């Protein structure tokens, strides 16, 4: 956050360069050789697939430094099987960088998810958002059982769950797991309102069955949000639904 009272509030592009010079100088002063060591190699253990939203910066949220997380972001953190951009990034991360963890990170209050829920027409992005509407339609019964004000955040979590599966069934991950490479995929949600990450318990490692984990994750989401709405838990076994 930038305090408008501060002199260094970046109002223009010159400020960005000034900030950059200050940052680079401070890094080099505090950690001599930091940048020259980065030049030699990039060995991040993590790949972050998140929303483009400016409030969800991967490095700052996780306290990771340059060189520590490989990032792919798009509107509403979607992984589509024909998206060469996302697939290329995943392949590079898995096959070259050999990341150990891929996290798909959605966030509450996501504009893309909200637009999908409302069926709002924005423009070209409608065709991208359509992927989340497919998720919405797949979970129509669950979503319609919730009060309107909770649906967007529940859909945010359902979308993460679906995208974790999409990463898992990609040829890149199938190949990686068939050669016993150690890499797992996680589903997280970030709270713009409190700055905290939640693990949705959707972790795929190539060993445990995807279908069962997917169903359990959806069940947990149903339980969590209906509990929040204080609705009756007719068909949910809490012992099974709680993470
Ligand atoms: Co978003």
Boltz pocket constraint, residues with backbone or C-beta under 6 A from the ligand:
constraints:
  - pocket:
      binder: B
      contacts: [[A, 51], [A, 52], [A, 53], [A, 75], [A, 76], [A, 77], [A, 107], [A, 109], [A, 110], [A, 111], [A, 112], [A, 113]]
      max_distance: 6.0
